Amino acid sequence: MKKIHVIGAGPGGLSAALLLQARGFDVTLFEKDDRVGGRSKNIQLGDYRFDLGPTFLMYIDVLKQVFSRAGFRLEEELELMPLNPLYTLVFKDEHLSLSANPEENVAIFDRIEPGLGVSYQRWLTDQELKMLKIKSILEKPFPSFFHLFRKDVLKAAGVAHLSKSVYTMLQTYSKHKTFIHSLSFQAKYLGMASYQAPSIFTILPYLEHVTGLYHVKGGLNQINQKLAELFKERGGTLRLSSPVKEILIEKKRFKGVLLESGEAQYADLVVMNADFAYGMTHLIEQKHLRKYRKEKIEKKKYSVSTWMMYLGINKELDLPHHEILFSDDYDQYLKDLMNQKLTDDISIYVHNPSKIDDSLAPAGKSALYILVPVPNVASNISWEAQESGIKERVFEKIKEKHGLDLKPYIEEMRTYSPKDWMNQENVYLGAVFNLAHGLDQMLFLRPHNQFEDIKGMYLVGGGTHPGSGLPTIYQSALIADDLIANLK
Ligand SMILES: Cc1cc2nc3c(=O)[nH]c(=O)nc-3n(C[C@H](O)[C@H](O)[C@H](O)COP(=O)(O)OP(=O)(O)OC[C@H]3O[C@@H](n4cnc5c(N)ncnc54)[C@H](O)[C@@H]3O)c2cc1C
């Protein structure tokens, strides 16, 4: 039986480990932390529980596939809670809560401006066609340039409008800013601005509107707990608090891993889930690399980062499950953010899961999560110096939009800066959404799931094909599983 090592118990590593163990491989999963989940782990502050990163799941079909391929049913293993409304969007002069039922959104858009509903319907129809064409591309490995000439890729090129961005594509349906921003803010899930993200990514809001968004009882971190539990149930070995120091390579082939403790463990294959750019610069001796040496990694483009605040609030908050409080001048804010500039006119994401989930805070209290998209570590901003200013802007923004002063109710507080993502989670430059998703770093130009530089090494996670975000990360594990299964 082939032995496989997996490095990192994030969503990518856990899914790959479960799938490969279920196939009968002998899998050992090494995780540096004392718990699973990586950027999606849980954190506890006093009596309050939070997700560190992801707060909602979209396009659940991919996760369903991970569970079913391993012999389980997602719905039986986790309590999925559909979100309706999908989210509340608060702009300078208006706010809207978009429905999980697209038909209701037609009326919602028409209320903003008569005729916007028709634009929305036209947009939905076009996205359906686009999705049909690109689905198969995202589900398969993308190992070489020649795969650009695959039948499915050529078919998709016609609907992908490669020269347009998400923003300019939406302008062809309506020039109304609320319409455009409501259907393009999702580019930030990739750590990009809508005017930079290739228009292909309008499938993100489409998938949200058509297949829904989900909370998981106990938080999204429960997905990781469950994947780990099932992996162990299938006979896999999970080694927590076991940071890998080096991936051992001999004659261009993977040999084993050397742990920080000095222990060496040997195997036939390795799946790396640790952040791709971190892995290339920290876990492999440079002499073994060809395409992805340090100099090359430094020249790549990276996503923005996030500044986080987790608050234990001694009050039941009448805030939606999640909402975005947009900057007054959102276009300018996006430009500043992409130029690595921290502005006063911030946009914030506010997540109040206690509204629908009583397992996260004591009765009558709320576990509140705030995410501020900010430049990554390459900006050289001093996060220590900025901390109190960002906090104040967040509190002011919530007071301005909701008339709510949070400060008197704070029982617990923890903040997390881009530097923390880098130093504590091993995320290169704290660019939490990984390598940027421009066309120059996608498909065969993104690190391949079967790693090109080292034989016997596979890659999963947001820094690899197909890209960042939970569904694509689970998809990377499905692809790696297919590739390894074909070796048998
Ligand atoms: C704030 C935030 C919010 C997000 N929200 C969403 C959302 O709502 N929905 C969504 O779909 N996506 C969201 N994402 C994006 C993405 O889904 C997550 O970032 C996801 O957790 C990334 O998974 P991963 O497997 O690629 O990497 P990671 O979660 O980073 O996993 C890598 C693992 O490798 C481990 N590791 C690193 N170095 C070593 C080493 N030397 N030895 C052993 N182990 C090591 C790490 O500890 C970690 O467990 C969000 C991301 C962030 C940061």
The ligand as an ORCA input file, in Angstrom:
! r2SCAN-3c Opt
* xyz 0 1
  C     -10.712     36.143      6.686
  C     -11.069     35.144      5.612
  C     -12.394     34.927      5.278
  C     -12.715     33.999      4.291
  N     -14.027     33.769      4.025
  C     -14.368     32.801      3.159
  C     -15.742     32.420      3.019
  O     -16.626     32.956      3.714
  N     -16.047     31.455      2.117
  C     -15.071     30.833      1.363
  O     -15.404     29.979      0.527
  N     -13.762     31.142      1.503
  C     -13.377     32.099      2.387
  N     -12.037     32.389      2.601
  C     -10.999     31.818      1.709
  C     -10.535     30.351      1.956
  O     -11.626     29.518      1.870
  C      -9.823     30.080      3.251
  O      -8.752     30.944      3.382
  C      -9.317     28.631      3.389
  O      -9.183     28.319      4.754
  C      -7.984     28.371      2.744
  O      -7.759     26.972      2.780
  P      -6.408     26.269      2.338
  O      -6.616     24.809      2.494
  O      -5.985     26.761      1.013
  O      -5.292     26.846      3.324
  P      -5.139     26.932      4.918
  O      -6.454     27.015      5.581
  O      -4.170     28.021      5.199
  O      -4.461     25.538      5.288
  C      -3.066     25.319      5.275
  C      -2.701     24.475      6.475
  O      -1.288     24.200      6.446
  C      -0.786     24.304      7.772
  N       0.668     24.527      7.715
  C       1.320     25.634      7.282
  N       2.642     25.450      7.378
  C       2.846     24.203      7.871
  C       4.005     23.439      8.192
  N       5.238     23.924      8.025
  N       3.838     22.187      8.694
  C       2.581     21.672      8.874
  N       1.460     22.366      8.597
  C       1.586     23.609      8.096
  C      -1.568     25.491      8.346
  O      -1.506     25.537      9.751
  C      -2.964     25.186      7.799
  O      -3.669     24.326      8.651
  C     -11.680     33.295      3.597
  C     -10.352     33.520      3.953
  C     -10.044     34.412      4.951
  C      -8.607     34.572      5.365
*
